[in-house]
Amino acid sequence: MSYARHDHAGWVERQIPHARPARKPRRDNTRGWAAAPLKLTGFQAKVFDILGMSLGGIHNAPICWDAVQWRGDGHGIAVPVKGWAIFSTFDSPGLTCLVFLCHEARIRLDIRPNGPRGMLLRFHQRGVWDGGFNGHPNLDEAVAKFRAYLPAGHRILFDRDPVAPDEVAA
């Protein structure tokens, strides 16, 4: 099933009025539903669409909603996620999808540990990549940069000849 056609950001926006506390919290209200805007910005909508597509639907995503930092440092957004097992490169391709989508949107993603079994996904919108640190390469530019980095014939490149079983067991 593809989640690319779902409106993940719309789902989040529809939850905000119901999830916001009736009273202002006593503590700092920069996190959780209390800090959520009534209308998502274009950047926030992109982030939740990316998360929904890469985590099996935003309604299924293991997001710690009470700790989402809606306006983090540098006006980014930080989303705490429970568990590390959801990310891999193929069998459950959440990691690959997350990275590819961030490149396509020119959004910088920073993954950090968060608590004993969680991670913090921090997103920052960037512009067109000019080779420096202020922009962000799209997927084609990132692949071209990677291809230039990895020399032809490098040993990590896939070889159709299978690895001998005694080499795998070592």
Summary of the structure (lengths in Angstrom):
residues: 170
radius of gyration: 19.0
end to end distance: 37.8
largest distance: 64.8
contacts: 414
relative contact order: 0.11
helix: 36%
strand: 16%
